Amino acid sequence: MAKYLVSFPGPAMQVPKEEFAAVGEASHAVIREAKKAGVYVFGGGIDEDVAPVMVAADGTVTNETYPQTREFNGGFCVLELPSREAAVHWAAKIAKSCRCSQELREFQYDPES
């Protein structure tokens, strides 16, 4: 079984304020379904109120990011699934609940993970 990252950037989810609670419940329902199916690994939303930092090999911490991840925000989940087709199926469920398209990426196989 492979692990898949299903994610979206925060600005992609353009939901009217009065519908946000319904979208939250719909997306939580899909996550509960994934947990019940035994395919859920981990997920969550990036807390945009907490600034990212870079941590070097010597433990030095600096207030910066990699240039390509400055805008890393939104939500994600990791699912463990038997096929890419199954991953597309789950990504579509998440897209429907969140009301925005989801990016799907497959993790490289690592026997230690």
C-alpha positions, 0 to 999 in steps of 0.5 A: 500500500502506498501513502498519498498526500491530499492537500489544498492551499488556503486561498483555494477554499473560497467559502462564504463565512456563513457556510464555513461550519457546514464545510467543516462538518462535511470535511470532518465526516470524510475524515471520519469515514477514512478512519473507519475504512482504516486508510487515514494516517494523519492530517490537519490544517496549517496554523497560519498564526504561527510563523514557520522557522528554519532549523539547521543541523546544528540546531540554529533557528532562523525566522525564514522558510524555503522560498518555494514554501513561503505560501504553504498553508491550507490543509492536508491529509495523508492516506494509505491506499492500495492504488492511485485510483483509490487515492483519486476516489478519496481526493474527490470526496475531500474536494467535494467536502472542502469545495475546492480541488485537491492536489494529490501526490504519492510518497516514495516507498520507504520500508522504514515508514 
